[in-house]
Amino acid sequence: MKLPIFIADAFTARAFCGNPAAVCLLENELEEDMHQKIAREMNLSETAFIRKLHPTDNFAQSSCFGLRWFTPASEVPLCGHATLASAAVLFYKIKNVNSTLTFVTLSGELRARQAEDGIVLDLPLYPVYPQDFLEVEDLIKTAIGNTLVQDICYSPDTRKLLLRLSDTYNRSFLENLKVNMENLLQVENTGKVKGLILTLKGEPGGQSQSFDFYSRYFAPWVGVAEDPVTGSAHAVLSSYWSQQLGKKEMHGRTALYQFLFLPNSKLVFLLICTIPLKM
């Protein structure tokens, strides 16, 4: 059996930079356990599988496909950068003729469209709710010790815990913070938490661009110690910071990448992806 597999570097205009994802094009149905075996072999934070929905579909002509995402450890319900990578493979490598693609996923229908300077993704917007500190105290202490936490929220749709660090900290503090991932699986093994978001209110940019918020994301529960950037986490972050700041357009930044957010009824990312590299 031969399967075409690509590696696309998302959030960059240069090869071997950005956040890589593997993309596998499925001409036919794949045995269920093979998805996980391939993802484990690729050993990237996510491997995406694009499948035809009908026998007559064509990767170059059709506009709607099935899409699934796997980490080396398990399937996940949403991955933004692997969706971006999938769209890039179809648009730039396969030369799909459509300007907009629809992906049928565990998180519903997601759309990717070509823009002048990259690809625009339309992703869900997930609400967050206050989380009682005592219920997650051990997790927080294990991950970040005595770091001051200003707000704690939980996203039941994504099972992500959001920790807003004290406004007294700056971007440099967040980027250099040593996060202990070693014992989190033992501390939180109930299945309630599948991802940990650390976020911080932005600062005035002065002569450089200012950002509304900063973030880092950790998901050892699905086999990813730290993901440089993930769409599902930003679908939560955008919801939280839109409420906190009263804004409908925001600029966010991780340790490596920056984004524009337009959180209306859905979350829109404006991102750039490289032309994928064939393996």
Buried (B, 14 or more C-beta within 10 A) or exposed (E): EEEBBBBBBBBBEEBEEBBBBBBBBBEEEBEEEBBBEBBBEBEBBBBBBBBBEEEEBEBEEBBBBBBBBBBBBEBBBBBBBBBBBBBBBBBBBBEBEBEEBBBBBEBEEBBBBBEEEBBBBBBBBBEBEEBEEEEBEBBBEBBBEEBEBBBBBBBEBBBBBBBBBEEEBBBEBBBEBEBEBEEBEEBBEEEBBBBBBBBBBBBEEEEEEEBBBBBBBBBBBBBBEBBBBBBBBBBBBBBBBBEBEEEEEBBBBBBEBBBEBBBEEBBBBBBBBBBBEEE
